[in-house]
Amino acid sequence: MRLVSRSVLREIWPPFLLGFAAYTFILLIRTVYFLADFFVRRSASFGEVTLLALLSLPWIVVLTLPMAFLLGVLIGIGRLAGDSEIIALRSCGVGPMSVYYPALGAAVFLSAGVFLIYNLVLPGANERLTKSLARVAATSIINVVHPRTFREARTGVTLYFDHAGADGRSLEGVFVKLGDEGEQDQRIIVAHRGVLTLEGDRLWLDLFQSTVHEYDPADPSHYRLNRAEAQRVLLAGDIWNSTSPNVAYEKALRNQSVQELLGTAKRVRTQSPENYRLAWVEIHKKFSIPFACLAFAIIGIPLAESARRGGRGSAFAISLAIIILYYVLLSAGETWGQQGKLPPGVAIWLPNAILLIAGAAAILRSGRERARWRWTLPLPGRRAAERGPLSPVPARPRFGSLLRFPAILDRYILGRFFTVLLFSSLSVVLLALIVDYAERVERIAKNHPPTSAVLGYYRVFLLGISAQIAPFVALIATLVCLGILSKNNEDTAFRASGVALHRLAAPILGAMIVGALVFFAMGEYVLPFAAQQEARYRNIINGRPEDYGVARTPAERNWRRSGDGSIWHKEESDPARGMLVSPSVFRFGPDFELVSRDSARLASWDGNEWVFRQGWSRTFGKAPETAYRTYLEDRVAGDPPGAFTRERRTPEQMRWRELQRYARRLKAGGYATGDLETAMYAKFAAPALVPLMALLGVPFAFRIGRRGALAGIGIGLALGMGLLIATAFFTKLGDVGALPPVLAAWSPNVMAATLAVYLLLRLRT
């Protein structure tokens, strides 16, 4: 390899690695939280979580490798052009192809690598990832049903449990109803403990110390009790092919190889034209996405030469603009191809074609001399004469510097800081949006949701992701802004003028404190409602009912746990009139044994209690015999009618006061509320992390400033990844009760503040 080629590759290599790390980190944010949940809450082993993480990487890598290579080309060749090394090479008789050949050769090599990953590694990894997730999730009680909620594990099996066991896989206080929801509740199983067991492809619920309650709806006096030390209930017969939304598996088109896709296209050609187009879209994507590395190189080299004076920041901006353009066109082309507006081949290869044409035009133009316009500037003496004599400078008030904020220094620092902050925020948000749309475009094309639903989803999605990345973006902006000051020796000039480094960071910290207050207000008054809307829009995009997850199945609508711990069931309800049709009430003792059961044909609310009409009541004791009575009318204490139509919301969908009241109510009933209390304290801890991350970035910025913005971004990535892992890990420990909730929520803040104070004390200001 020639010396010039090695020099070009050495310039491309470091920013390529940094861009690869940055883009991969951004796309891994949600995956880290997801895997931390599996590790802590769902009791998955470290090996299982590591395997899931490795299997999640191929899909991310095939997207981030072309992105990173474009950034490497723009920064590396831009550095050579900016320092006039390319001009020096040409003056020595070395033509421009000496720069093109190594870059294009690296692009071809990288395209081949992406092609192999996409076609040989990715299909198998996706298939194994889906099966691994289903297997780990199937034995996790959190995925089957949440504590104190009702879920139809499969048709005819409604499952409820009081709380999770310490191992995360066992159930304490189990209530199982067998039979279709439209039928009368004839068979009820109450058990002290249950364990999920996966045998082959069958998921079993093993119940211990259980009691089976059966009766004849036509004659409730005929009641049977069967006690057993152990029994089994089949929850899923085949977890890979089950239609259950909780443990389902279906080999998607993205999990198929090229040969399998060709077979799928041939099989469905006459049966389903839409699936035929979907298959061909995936086939063309397996070739067009790897080719993007070469397309990025062809357009990146001339752009790097033309934008050489803009520095690395402009290179990053140009790369981001090209990436956004490419993936927007790719997503749009995928939609057009799936809908039949364009042939799949034309639709998928359109972004590459546009980049190649633009790159060829830029290469042809790069060799031409372009005229430069010079603006005639007025002479300083003439401008001074026009202004007239200088007026005397008024005396500075004694306390004017304290009363005037922001001062010139503050405006100077904040101007640069907000520029970097805005650019960093837009970069991360747009990348997250592109990746999320790439994941959902297949469902959008298949389910044809209204445009208002898609736009509404991404409107609220951007709000949520902005709050999630706020600490990371504050850290990056602080590192880059103050790092540039240090690189340009402006910090030395300020110190020579008697301005301490702490004073340079003060306006940034003040701005981030205000930003933390803004994010707290958003968390109280905007984000909870945005999370609710996001869930509804996501359901529409996925082709589900709008209230999916709020009232997911008839089991969740008809069954309810009351505030006193009893379980209520009704066939129909009329909240406006305060009526329940065919209500049943199950009351339990301290060890979750069924102590009484009431059932009636109709119930009405009289303002204080429920009035049961034409019903019966049965009381259970330790002996097999039970006390049974019938009545025409009886009064039963319970929650008001509005409670039966109340939506179930997650902590992210509740305000702090709502979450606090809900946690207190459950805690008073003796239930574990670690996840709710951790989320409650995080309402304050998460916004407070924004200024703390900015504070942490101050000493790092002045220590690495001379290495430039890329070094600042690299340090920010390392710190951000560490913070992300720590936050996810401590949050999940608080959810399961392994840490006090307040400590779990505030531990990342304490770690960031401790490290920041330590480094600031060692910083020479």
C-alpha positions in Angstrom: 0.0 0.0 0.0 1.3 3.4 -0.9 2.3 6.0 1.7 -0.4 8.4 0.6 -3.1 5.7 0.8 -2.0 4.8 4.3 -2.1 8.4 5.3 -5.7 8.8 3.9 -6.9 5.7 5.8 -5.2 6.9 9.0 -7.2 10.1 8.8 -10.5 8.2 8.1 -10.0 5.5 10.8 -10.3 7.5 14.1 -13.5 9.5 13.3 -15.0 6.4 11.8 -14.6 4.5 15.1 -15.9 7.5 17.0 -18.9 7.9 14.8 -19.6 4.1 15.0 -19.5 4.3 18.8 -21.6 7.4 18.9 -24.4 6.2 16.6 -24.4 2.7 18.1 -24.7 4.2 21.6 -27.6 6.4 20.6 -29.5 3.4 19.1 -28.7 1.2 22.2 -30.3 3.5 24.7 -33.7 1.7 24.8 -32.0 -1.7 24.5 -30.0 -1.1 27.6 -33.1 -0.3 29.7 -34.8 -3.3 28.2 -32.0 -5.7 29.0 -31.6 -4.3 32.5 -35.2 -5.1 33.1 -34.6 -8.7 32.0 -31.6 -8.9 34.2 -33.0 -7.5 37.4 -36.8 -7.7 37.3 -37.1 -10.9 35.3 -34.3 -12.8 36.9 -32.5 -13.6 33.6 -29.0 -14.8 34.1 -26.0 -12.7 33.1 -25.3 -15.1 30.2 -28.8 -14.8 28.9 -28.7 -11.0 29.0 -25.2 -11.0 27.3 -26.6 -13.2 24.6 -29.6 -10.9 24.1 -27.3 -7.9 23.9 -25.0 -9.6 21.3 -28.0 -10.7 19.2 -29.4 -7.2 19.3 -26.2 -5.7 17.7 -26.3 -6.9 14.1 -29.4 -4.9 13.2 -27.9 -1.8 14.7 -24.4 -2.4 13.2 -25.7 -2.6 9.6 -27.2 0.8 10.1 -24.4 2.5 12.0 -21.4 1.3 9.9 -22.4 3.3 6.8 -23.2 6.3 8.9 -19.9 6.1 10.6 -18.0 5.7 7.4 -19.5 8.8 5.9 -18.5 10.8 9.0 -15.0 9.3 8.8 -14.6 10.4 5.1 -15.9 13.9 5.8 -13.7 14.5 8.8 -10.6 12.7 7.6 -10.4 14.0 4.1 -11.7 17.4 5.3 -8.7 17.6 7.6 -6.3 16.9 4.7 -8.1 19.6 2.6 -8.3 22.1 5.5 -4.5 21.8 6.1 -3.8 22.1 2.4 -2.2 18.7 2.2 -4.3 17.8 -0.8 -3.0 20.9 -2.6 0.6 20.0 -1.6 0.1 16.5 -3.1 -1.2 17.9 -6.4 1.7 20.4 -6.5 4.0 17.3 -6.3 2.2 15.7 -9.2 0.0 13.4 -7.2 -3.5 13.4 -8.8 -6.8 13.5 -6.9 -7.4 9.8 -7.4 -4.7 9.1 -4.8 -7.3 10.3 -2.3 -10.2 8.6 -4.0 -8.7 5.2 -4.4 -8.1 4.4 -0.7 -11.4 5.8 0.4 -13.3 3.9 -2.3 -11.4 0.8 -1.5 -12.3 1.1 2.2 -15.9 1.7 1.1 -15.9 -1.5 -1.0 -14.4 -3.5 1.8 -16.9 -2.1 4.3 -19.8 -2.7 1.9 -18.8 -6.3 1.6 -18.6 -6.6 5.4 -22.1 -5.1 5.8 -23.4 -7.3 3.1 -22.1 -10.4 4.9 -23.5 -9.3 8.2 -26.9 -8.4 6.7 -27.3 -11.6 4.7 -25.5 -14.2 6.8 -25.5 -13.0 10.4 -28.6 -10.8 10.7 -31.3 -13.4 9.7 -30.0 -16.0 12.1 -29.4 -13.5 14.9 -32.9 -12.0 14.5 -34.5 -15.5 14.6 -32.5 -16.6 17.6 -33.1 -13.2 19.3 -36.9 -13.6 18.9 -36.8 -17.1 20.3 -34.5 -16.2 23.1 -36.8 -13.3 24.1 -39.8 -15.5 23.9 -38.1 -18.2 26.1 -36.9 -15.7 28.7 -40.2 -13.8 28.7 -42.3 -17.0 28.9 -40.8 -18.0 32.2 -41.0 -14.4 33.5 -44.2 -13.6 35.4 -43.8 -9.9 34.5 -44.4 -10.7 30.8 -47.3 -13.1 31.4 -49.2 -10.8 33.8 -48.3 -7.9 36.0 -49.0 -8.2 39.8 -52.6 -7.4 40.8 -53.8 -7.2 37.3 -55.9 -9.7 35.2 -54.6 -11.2 32.0 -55.9 -13.8 29.7 -52.8 -15.9 29.4 -54.5 -17.9 26.7 -58.1 -18.5 25.6 -60.1 -19.7 28.5 -57.4 -19.1 31.2 -57.6 -15.8 33.2 -54.6 -15.3 35.5 -54.1 -13.1 38.5 -51.5 -13.1 41.2 -51.0 -11.0 44.3 -47.2 -10.4 44.2 -44.0 -11.8 42.7 -41.7 -14.2 44.5 -38.2 -13.3 45.4 -36.8 -15.2 42.5 -38.8 -13.3 39.9 -40.2 -16.5 38.4 -42.7 -17.6 41.1 -46.2 -16.2 41.9 -47.5 -15.7 45.4 -51.3 -15.7 45.9 -52.6 -17.1 42.6 -56.1 -16.8 41.3 -57.0 -18.7 38.1 -60.3 -18.7 36.3 -60.9 -21.5 33.8 -63.5 -21.2 31.0 -64.4 -18.7 28.3 -65.2 -15.2 29.4 -68.8 -15.4 28.1 -69.6 -18.3 30.3 -70.5 -18.2 34.0 -67.4 -18.6 36.3 -67.8 -22.3 37.0 -64.2 -23.2 37.9 -61.9 -21.1 40.0 -58.5 -22.2 41.3 -56.9 -20.4 44.3 -53.3 -21.3 45.2 -50.8 -20.1 47.7 -47.9 -20.3 45.2 -47.3 -20.9 41.5 -44.2 -21.5 39.3 -43.9 -21.1 35.6 -42.2 -24.1 34.0 -41.1 -24.3 30.3 -40.9 -27.9 29.0 -40.0 -28.0 25.4 -42.4 -25.6 23.7 -45.1 -25.8 26.4 -45.5 -23.3 29.2 -47.0 -24.7 32.4 -48.2 -23.1 35.6 -47.5 -25.4 38.5 -49.8 -24.6 41.5 -49.0 -25.6 45.1 -51.5 -25.8 48.0 -54.4 -25.1 45.7 -58.2 -25.3 46.0 -60.5 -25.8 43.1 -64.0 -24.3 43.4 -66.7 -25.6 41.0 -70.5 -25.1 41.0 -73.5 -25.5 38.8 -74.9 -22.2 37.6 -78.4 -23.6 37.3 -78.2 -24.7 41.0 -75.6 -22.8 43.0 -76.3 -25.0 46.1 -74.4 -27.7 44.3 -70.8 -26.6 45.1 -67.7 -28.7 45.0 -64.3 -28.1 46.7 -61.1 -30.1 45.7 -57.9 -29.4 47.6 -54.6 -30.5 46.1 -50.9 -30.1 47.1 -49.9 -29.6 43.5 -51.5 -29.4 40.1 -50.7 -27.9 36.6 -52.4 -25.5 34.2 -51.2 -25.3 30.6 -50.7 -21.6 29.6 -49.3 -22.1 26.1 -49.1 -25.2 24.0 -46.4 -23.9 21.6 -44.7 -20.7 22.5 -43.2 -20.3 19.0 -46.5 -20.6 17.1 -49.0 -19.6 19.8 -51.5 -16.8 18.9 -51.1 -15.4 22.4 -49.8 -11.9 22.2 -47.6 -12.5 25.3 -45.6 -15.5 24.1 -46.1 -15.5 20.3 -43.4 -16.1 17.8 -43.6 -15.7 14.0 -40.7 -15.7 11.7 -40.8 -12.3 10.1 -39.5 -11.3 6.7 -36.6 -9.5 8.3 -35.5 -12.8 9.9 -35.4 -14.6 6.5 -32.4 -15.1 4.2 -32.4 -14.1 0.5 -33.3 -17.7 -0.5 -36.1 -17.8 2.0 -37.4 -14.5 0.8 -37.4 -15.6 -2.8 -39.3 -18.7 -1.8 -41.8 -16.5 0.2 -42.3 -14.2 -2.8 -42.9 -17.1 -5.1 -45.4 -18.7 -2.7 -47.5 -15.6 -2.0 -47.3 -14.0 -5.5 -50.8 -15.0 -6.4 -52.3 -15.2 -2.9 -51.3 -11.8 -1.5 -49.8 -9.1 -3.8 -49.0 -7.0 -0.8 -46.9 -9.7 0.9 -45.2 -10.3 -2.5 -44.1 -6.7 -2.6 -43.0 -6.8 1.0 -40.8 -9.8 0.3 -39.2 -8.1 -2.7 -38.6 -4.9 -0.7 -36.7 -6.9 1.9 -34.7 -8.6 -0.9 -33.6 -5.3 -2.4 -32.8 -3.9 1.1 -30.3 -6.7 1.6 -28.2 -5.3 -1.3 -29.0 -1.6 -1.2 -28.1 -0.9 2.4 -24.6 -2.4 2.1 -24.1 -0.5 -1.1 -24.8 2.7 0.9 -21.1 2.7 2.1 -19.9 3.2 -1.4 -22.5 5.8 -2.2 -21.6 7.7 1.0 -17.9 7.6 -0.1 -18.6 9.0 -3.6 -20.6 11.9 -2.3 -18.5 12.4 0.9 -15.1 13.0 -0.7 -15.9 16.0 -2.8 -18.1 17.5 0.0 -15.1 17.1 2.4 -12.9 19.0 0.0 -15.4 21.8 -0.5 -16.3 22.2 3.2 -12.7 22.0 4.5 -12.9 25.4 6.2 -15.8 24.5 8.3 -13.9 22.2 10.6 -15.1 19.0 12.2 -18.4 20.5 13.3 -19.4 21.2 9.8 -18.4 17.7 8.7 -20.6 16.3 11.4 -23.5 18.5 10.3 -23.1 17.5 6.7 -22.9 13.8 7.5 -26.0 14.1 9.6 -27.9 15.9 6.8 -26.9 13.2 4.3 -27.8 10.4 6.7 -31.2 11.9 7.3 -31.8 12.4 3.6 -30.8 8.9 2.8 -32.9 7.2 5.5 -35.9 9.4 4.9 -35.8 8.4 1.2 -35.2 4.8 2.1 -38.2 4.7 4.5 -40.3 6.5 2.0 -39.2 4.2 -0.7 -40.0 1.2 1.5 -43.5 2.5 2.0 -44.0 3.2 -1.7 -42.7 -0.2 -2.6 -44.9 -2.0 -0.1 -48.0 0.0 -1.3 -47.3 -0.6 -5.0 -46.7 3.1 -5.9 -43.2 2.2 -7.2 -41.6 -1.1 -8.2 -39.8 -2.4 -5.1 -36.4 -2.3 -6.8 -36.8 1.3 -7.9 -38.1 2.4 -4.5 -35.3 0.8 -2.5 -32.5 1.8 -4.8 -33.7 5.4 -5.2 -31.6 6.8 -2.3 -28.4 5.3 -3.6 -29.1 6.5 -7.1 -29.6 10.1 -5.9 -26.4 10.0 -3.8 -24.4 8.6 -6.7 -25.7 11.2 -9.1 -25.1 14.0 -6.6 -21.6 12.6 -5.9 -20.7 12.3 -9.6 -21.8 15.9 -10.2 -19.7 17.1 -7.2 -16.6 15.2 -8.4 -16.9 16.8 -11.9 -17.3 20.2 -10.4 -14.5 19.9 -7.8 -11.8 20.2 -10.5 -13.1 23.5 -11.8 -11.9 26.8 -10.7 -14.7 28.9 -9.2 -14.7 32.6 -9.2 -14.6 34.2 -5.8 -16.5 37.4 -5.1 -14.8 40.0 -3.0 -16.9 42.6 -1.2 -15.5 46.1 -1.1 -15.3 47.2 2.5 -15.3 50.9 3.6 -12.0 52.1 5.0 -11.9 52.4 8.8 -10.9 56.0 8.7 -13.8 56.9 6.4 -16.3 54.9 8.5 -15.0 56.7 11.6 -15.3 60.1 10.0 -18.9 59.3 9.1 -19.7 58.4 12.6 -18.4 61.7 13.9 -16.5 62.3 17.2 -16.6 59.6 19.8 -18.9 60.3 22.8 -17.4 59.8 26.3 -17.9 56.5 27.9 -20.2 56.8 30.9 -18.9 55.7 34.3 -19.8 52.1 35.3 -22.2 51.8 38.2 -20.6 50.2 41.3 -23.1 47.3 41.4 -23.9 47.3 37.7 -22.2 43.9 37.1 -24.4 42.2 39.7 -27.6 43.8 38.4 -26.8 43.1 34.8 -27.3 39.4 33.8 -26.3 38.0 31.5 -23.1 40.0 31.0 -21.1 40.0 27.9 -19.1 37.0 29.0 -22.3 35.1 29.8 -23.8 35.9 26.4 -20.6 34.9 24.7 -20.5 31.5 26.5 -24.2 30.8 26.2 -24.3 31.7 22.5 -21.8 28.9 21.8 -23.3 26.5 24.3 -26.8 26.8 23.0 -25.6 26.4 19.4 -23.9 23.1 20.3 -26.9 22.1 22.5 -29.4 22.7 19.7 -27.2 20.8 17.2 -26.6 17.9 19.5 -30.3 17.6 20.5 -31.4 17.7 16.8 -28.8 15.1 15.9 -29.8 12.6 18.6 -33.6 13.2 18.2 -33.5 12.9 14.4 -31.4 9.7 14.5 -33.8 8.2 17.1 -36.8 9.2 14.9 -35.2 7.6 11.8 -34.5 4.4 13.5 -37.9 4.2 15.1 -39.6 4.8 11.8 -37.4 2.2 10.1 -38.7 -0.3 12.7 -42.4 0.6 12.2 -42.5 1.3 8.5 -43.5 -2.3 7.8 -46.4 -2.1 10.2 -47.4 1.3 8.8 -47.5 -0.1 5.3 -49.3 -3.3 6.4 -52.0 -1.8 8.7 -52.5 1.5 6.8 -53.1 3.7 10.0 -54.4 7.2 9.5 -51.8 9.8 8.7 -53.0 11.8 11.8 -52.1 8.8 14.0 -48.6 8.5 12.6 -47.9 12.2 12.9 -49.5 12.2 16.4 -47.3 9.3 17.5 -44.1 11.0 16.4 -45.1 14.3 17.9 -45.4 12.8 21.3 -42.5 10.4 20.7 -40.2 13.4 20.2 -41.3 14.8 23.5 -40.5 11.6 25.3 -37.1 11.1 23.7 -36.1 14.7 24.3 -36.6 14.3 28.0 -34.8 11.0 28.0 -31.6 12.3 26.3 -31.5 15.7 28.1 -28.7 14.7 30.6 -26.6 13.2 27.8 -27.0 16.2 25.5 -26.2 18.6 28.3 -23.0 16.7 29.0 -22.0 16.7 25.3 -22.8 20.4 24.8 -20.7 21.3 27.9 -17.7 19.2 26.8 -17.7 20.6 23.2 -18.4 24.2 24.1 -15.8 24.6 26.9 -13.4 22.2 25.0 -13.4 24.6 22.0 -12.6 27.5 24.3 -9.7 25.5 25.7 -8.5 24.4 22.3 -8.4 28.0 21.1 -6.5 29.1 24.3 -9.4 31.4 25.2 -9.5 29.9 28.7 -5.9 31.0 29.1 -6.7 34.5 28.0 -9.6 34.7 30.5 -7.4 33.4 33.3 -4.8 36.0 32.4 -7.6 38.6 32.8 -8.5 37.4 36.2 -11.5 35.3 35.2 -11.6 31.9 36.8 -12.6 28.8 34.9 -15.5 28.4 37.3 -16.8 31.7 36.1 -16.8 30.4 32.5 -18.9 27.5 33.5 -21.4 29.5 35.7 -23.7 30.6 32.8 -23.9 27.0 31.5 -24.8 25.6 35.0 -27.4 28.4 35.5 -29.0 27.6 32.1 -29.1 23.9 32.9 -30.7 24.6 36.3 -33.4 26.4 34.5 -33.6 23.6 32.0 -34.0 21.1 34.9 -37.0 23.1 36.1 -38.5 23.1 32.6 -38.1 19.3 32.3 -39.6 18.8 35.7 -42.6 20.9 34.6 -42.8 18.9 31.4 -42.7 15.7 33.5 -45.7 16.9 35.5 -47.9 18.6 33.0 -46.8 17.3 29.5 -45.0 13.9 29.5 -47.7 11.9 31.4 -50.4 12.8 28.9 -47.9 12.4 26.0 -47.1 8.9 27.2 -50.8 8.0 27.2 -51.2 9.4 23.7 -48.1 7.6 22.5 -49.5 4.3 23.7 -52.8 4.9 21.9 -51.2 5.9 18.7 -48.8 3.0 18.8 -51.7 0.6 19.2 -53.3 2.1 16.1 -50.1 1.8 14.1 -49.7 -1.8 15.2 -53.3 -2.6 14.1 -54.7 -3.0 17.6 -57.6 -1.4 19.4 -56.9 2.1 20.6 -57.4 1.1 24.2 -55.1 -2.0 24.0 -53.1 -2.1 27.2 -55.7 0.0 29.0 -58.5 -2.5 28.7 -56.6 -5.2 26.8 -59.1 -8.1 26.9 -62.5 -8.9 28.3 -60.8 -10.4 31.3 -59.2 -7.1 32.2 -62.5 -5.2 31.6 -64.7 -7.6 33.6 -62.3 -8.5 36.5 -61.1 -6.1 39.0 -59.2 -6.0 42.3 -61.0 -3.8 44.8 -59.4 -1.5 47.3 -60.0 -3.9 50.2 -58.2 -6.8 48.4 -61.4 -8.6 47.2 -61.8 -9.6 43.6 -64.9 -8.5 41.7 -66.3 -9.8 38.4 -69.2 -8.6 36.3 -70.6 -9.5 32.9 -71.6 -5.9 32.0 -71.7 -2.5 33.6 -73.5 0.8 33.3 -71.4 3.4 35.2 -73.8 6.2 34.4 -76.7 4.4 36.1 -74.5 2.6 38.7 -75.4 -0.9 37.6 -73.5 -4.2 37.4 -74.9 -7.3 35.6 -74.1 -10.7 37.2 -71.6 -9.4 39.8 -69.5 -11.8 41.9 -67.2 -11.0 44.8 -64.3 -13.1 46.1 -62.9 -12.3 49.6 -59.6 -13.6 50.8 -57.9 -14.1 54.2 -54.4 -13.1 55.2 -52.8 -16.2 53.5 -54.8 -15.6 50.3 -57.3 -18.3 51.1 -60.8 -17.8 49.8 -63.1 -17.1 52.8 -66.3 -16.0 51.2 -68.0 -15.6 47.8 -71.1 -13.6 46.8 -72.9 -13.7 43.5 -76.1 -12.0 42.2 -78.1 -11.3 39.1 -77.9 -7.5 39.4 -76.3 -4.9 41.6 -77.0 -1.2 41.9 -75.1 1.6 43.7 -77.1 3.5 46.3 -74.4 6.1 46.9 -72.6 4.3 49.7 -72.8 0.6 49.0 -73.8 -1.9 46.4 -77.2 -3.5 46.6 -77.1 -7.1 45.4 -80.4 -8.6 44.2 -81.4 -12.2 43.7 -78.1 -13.6 44.9 -76.4 -16.1 47.0 -73.5 -16.1 49.5 -71.1 -18.9 50.5 -68.6 -18.8 53.4 -65.6 -21.1 53.5 -63.8 -22.5 56.6 -61.0 -24.9 57.3 -63.4 -27.9 57.1 -64.7 -29.1 53.7 -68.2 -27.9 54.7 -69.3 -24.4 53.7 -72.1 -22.1 54.9 -74.6 -21.3 52.1 -77.5 -18.9 51.9 -79.7 -17.2 49.3 -81.2 -13.7 49.5 -83.4 -11.4 47.5 -81.5 -8.3 48.5 -78.2 -7.7 50.3 -75.8 -4.8 50.8 -72.1 -5.3 49.9 -69.3 -2.7 50.5 -67.1 -1.9 47.5 -65.6 0.7 45.3 -68.0 3.1 43.4 -69.1 2.5 39.8 -66.4 4.8 38.4 -63.7 2.4 39.6 -64.9 -0.2 37.1 -64.2 2.0 34.1 -60.9 3.5 35.4 -58.0 3.2 33.0 -54.9 1.3 34.1 -51.8 3.6 33.7 -48.1 3.0 34.0 -45.9 5.3 36.3 -44.8 7.2 33.2 -48.4 8.1 32.5 -49.1 9.5 35.9 -48.2 12.8 37.6 -46.2 12.9 40.8 -49.2 13.4 43.0 -51.2 10.6 41.3 -48.3 8.3 41.6 -47.8 9.2 45.3 -51.4 8.5 46.2 -51.5 5.3 44.2 -48.3 4.0 45.9 -49.6 4.9 49.4 -52.9 3.2 48.7 -51.2 0.0 47.6 -48.6 0.1 50.4 -51.4 0.5 53.0 -52.8 -2.7 51.6 -49.6 -4.5 52.2 -48.3 -4.7 48.6 -44.8 -4.2 47.4 -44.5 -0.7 45.8 -40.8 -0.5 45.0 -41.3 0.2 41.3 -43.9 2.9 42.0 -41.9 4.6 44.7 -38.7 4.5 42.5 -40.6 6.1 39.6 -42.0 8.6 42.1 -38.5 9.7 43.3 -37.2 9.6 39.7 -39.7 12.4 38.9 -37.3 14.7 40.8 -34.0 12.8 40.2 -34.2 12.7 36.4 -34.4 16.5 35.9 -31.8 17.1 38.6 -29.4 15.0 36.6 -29.3 17.6 33.8 -27.2 20.3 35.6 -25.2 17.6 37.3 -24.1 16.2 34.0 -23.2 19.7 32.8 -21.2 20.1 36.0 -19.4 16.8 35.4 -18.5 17.9 31.9 -16.7 21.1 33.1 -13.4 19.5 34.4 -13.3 17.1 31.5 -13.7 19.9 29.0 -10.7 21.9 30.2 -8.6 18.7 30.6 -9.1 17.4 27.0 -9.9 20.7 25.3 -6.8 20.8 23.2 -7.7 17.6 21.6 -10.8 19.1 20.0 -14.5 18.5 19.8 -14.1 14.8 18.8 -12.3 14.0 22.0 -15.1 15.8 24.0 -17.7 13.7 22.1 -15.7 10.6 22.9 -15.5 11.3 26.6 -19.2 12.2 26.6 -20.1 8.9 25.0 -18.1 7.0 27.6 -19.6 8.9 30.5 -23.1 8.7 29.0 -22.9 5.0 28.5 -21.7 4.5 32.1 -24.5 6.8 33.4 -27.1 4.9 31.3 -26.1 1.5 32.5 -25.9 2.8 36.2 -29.3 4.4 35.9 -31.0 1.4 34.4 -29.4 -1.0 36.9 -30.2 1.1 40.0 -33.7 1.7 38.8 -34.4 -2.0 38.3 -32.9 -2.8 41.7 -35.3 -0.3 43.2 -38.2 -1.8 41.3 -37.6 -5.2 42.8 -37.0 -3.9 46.3 -33.2 -4.7 46.4 -32.5 -1.0 47.1 -34.6 1.6 48.9 -36.5 3.5 46.2 -35.0 6.9 47.1 -31.5 5.5 46.9 -32.2 3.7 43.6 -33.6 6.9 42.0 -30.9 9.2 43.3 -27.8 7.0 43.0 -26.8 8.2 39.5 -27.1 11.8 40.7 -24.9 11.1 43.7 -22.3 9.4 41.5 -22.2 12.2 39.0 -22.1 14.9 41.7 -19.3 13.1 43.6 -17.1 12.6 40.5 -17.7 16.2 39.4 -16.8 17.8 42.8 -13.7 15.6 43.0 -12.5 16.7 39.5 -13.3 20.3 40.1 -11.3 20.4 43.2 -8.3 19.1 41.3 -8.8 21.6 38.4 -6.4 24.6 38.3 -8.7 27.5 37.8 
